[in-house]
Amino acid sequence: MGERPIFEDVIMQEIAGKNAAIHAYDGIIWKIRSGYLALVFGGWAILLKSLAEGSIEKENIFIVVVSMFLVNLGMSFGGWFIDCNYVRRKFRVILALNKLVQSVKENADNLDMVSHDLLSVAGDNATMPYKIDGYTEATRVGKTVFF
């Protein structure tokens, strides 16, 4: 059994790391979305229960409902902003992984030709593109959840 060159090990670890990052971003995105929905519906449920029980004075109902709406609006914009940030990071990693795999395929006989830029942290690189197939759908789902 021959030993694999060290650069091949680095590439394999980078592919595994990028896959792990994609799954971690997915987990973060869905925790943000489900947490937001739980807070919004829980808050409205408590408000509706209070209204049904009559524990809110009739002259304060309008103020309480408008206040709740404004709190929800703030939470929606905040949650959407955070969600968009993580969706962009996820798709930067997906794009970097796709480019890395393509480069490995093209340079299978000489892995030294694989760009070293593809072996860097992609999610935090604000200059890296992220608009690829799937990005539009992911942002549409986020807008649906938050608005």
C-alpha positions as CSV (number, residue, x, y, z in Angstrom):
1,M,0.0,0.0,0.0
2,G,1.4,3.3,-1.1
3,E,1.1,6.4,1.0
4,R,-1.1,9.2,-0.3
5,P,0.7,12.6,-0.8
6,I,0.0,15.1,2.0
7,F,-1.7,17.5,-0.4
8,E,-4.2,14.8,-1.3
9,D,-5.0,14.4,2.5
10,V,-5.4,18.2,2.8
11,I,-7.8,18.2,-0.1
12,M,-9.8,15.3,1.3
13,Q,-10.0,17.0,4.7
14,E,-11.1,20.3,3.1
15,I,-13.9,18.5,1.2
16,A,-15.0,16.9,4.5
17,G,-14.8,20.2,6.3
18,K,-16.9,22.0,3.7
19,N,-19.5,19.3,3.8
20,A,-19.6,19.6,7.6
21,A,-19.9,23.4,7.4
22,I,-22.8,23.2,5.0
23,H,-24.7,20.9,7.4
24,A,-23.8,23.2,10.3
25,Y,-25.2,26.2,8.4
26,D,-28.3,24.2,7.6
27,G,-28.8,23.5,11.3
28,I,-28.3,27.1,12.3
29,I,-30.7,28.4,9.6
30,W,-33.5,26.0,10.7
31,K,-32.9,26.8,14.4
32,I,-33.3,30.5,13.6
33,R,-36.5,29.9,11.5
34,S,-38.1,27.4,13.9
35,G,-37.2,29.5,17.0
36,Y,-38.7,32.6,15.3
37,L,-41.9,30.8,14.5
38,A,-42.2,29.4,18.0
39,L,-41.8,32.9,19.5
40,V,-44.2,34.6,17.2
41,F,-47.0,32.0,17.4
42,G,-46.4,31.6,21.2
43,G,-46.6,35.3,21.7
44,W,-49.8,35.6,19.7
45,A,-51.3,32.6,21.5
46,I,-50.6,34.2,24.9
47,L,-52.1,37.5,23.7
48,L,-55.2,35.8,22.2
49,K,-55.7,33.7,25.4
50,S,-55.5,36.9,27.5
51,L,-58.0,38.6,25.2
52,A,-60.4,35.6,25.4
53,E,-60.1,35.5,29.2
54,G,-60.7,39.2,29.4
55,S,-57.5,39.8,31.4
56,I,-56.7,42.8,29.2
57,E,-58.9,45.9,29.8
58,K,-61.0,46.8,26.7
59,E,-59.5,50.3,26.4
60,N,-56.0,48.8,26.2
61,I,-56.7,46.1,23.6
62,F,-55.8,48.3,20.7
63,I,-52.5,49.4,22.3
64,V,-51.5,45.8,23.2
65,V,-52.3,44.4,19.7
66,V,-50.4,47.2,18.0
67,S,-47.5,46.8,20.4
68,M,-47.4,43.1,19.7
69,F,-47.5,43.7,15.9
70,L,-44.6,46.2,16.2
71,V,-42.6,43.7,18.3
72,N,-43.3,41.0,15.6
73,L,-42.2,43.4,12.9
74,G,-38.9,44.0,14.6
75,M,-38.4,40.3,15.2
76,S,-39.2,39.6,11.6
77,F,-36.7,42.1,10.2
78,G,-34.0,41.0,12.7
79,G,-34.6,37.3,12.1
80,W,-34.7,37.8,8.3
81,F,-31.4,39.7,8.4
82,I,-29.6,37.0,10.4
83,D,-31.2,34.3,8.3
84,C,-29.9,36.0,5.0
85,N,-26.4,36.2,6.5
86,Y,-26.3,32.5,7.2
87,V,-27.9,31.5,3.9
88,R,-25.2,33.6,2.1
89,R,-22.5,31.9,4.1
90,K,-23.9,28.4,3.4
91,F,-24.0,29.1,-0.4
92,R,-20.5,30.5,-0.4
93,V,-19.3,27.1,1.1
94,I,-21.4,25.2,-1.4
95,L,-19.9,27.2,-4.3
96,A,-16.4,26.7,-3.0
97,L,-17.0,22.9,-2.5
98,N,-18.3,22.6,-6.1
99,K,-15.3,24.5,-7.5
100,L,-12.9,22.4,-5.4
101,V,-14.5,19.1,-6.6
102,Q,-14.5,20.3,-10.2
103,S,-10.8,21.3,-9.9
104,V,-9.9,17.9,-8.4
105,K,-11.7,16.2,-11.2
106,E,-9.9,18.3,-13.8
107,N,-6.5,17.8,-12.2
108,A,-6.8,14.2,-10.9
109,D,-3.4,13.3,-12.3
110,N,-1.7,16.3,-10.8
111,L,-3.4,17.6,-7.6
112,D,-0.7,20.2,-7.2
113,M,-2.6,22.1,-9.9
114,V,-5.6,22.5,-7.7
115,S,-5.9,26.2,-6.6
116,H,-4.9,26.8,-3.1
117,D,-7.6,29.5,-2.8
118,L,-10.2,26.7,-2.9
119,L,-8.7,25.3,0.3
120,S,-9.6,28.4,2.4
121,V,-12.5,29.2,4.7
122,A,-15.3,30.2,2.3
123,G,-18.3,31.1,4.6
124,D,-16.6,34.1,6.1
125,N,-15.2,35.4,2.9
126,A,-17.4,38.4,2.1
127,T,-15.9,38.9,-1.4
128,M,-16.7,35.4,-2.5
129,P,-19.9,34.9,-4.6
130,Y,-22.8,33.0,-3.3
131,K,-25.6,33.3,-5.9
132,I,-25.8,29.8,-7.4
133,D,-28.7,27.3,-8.0
134,G,-30.6,26.9,-4.8
135,Y,-29.8,30.3,-3.4
136,T,-33.0,31.9,-4.7
137,E,-35.1,29.1,-3.4
138,A,-33.5,29.3,0.0
139,T,-34.0,33.1,0.3
140,R,-37.6,32.7,-0.8
141,V,-38.2,30.2,2.0
142,G,-36.7,32.6,4.4
143,K,-38.9,35.5,3.2
144,T,-42.0,33.2,3.6
145,V,-41.1,32.3,7.1
146,F,-40.3,35.8,8.3
147,F,-43.0,37.8,6.3
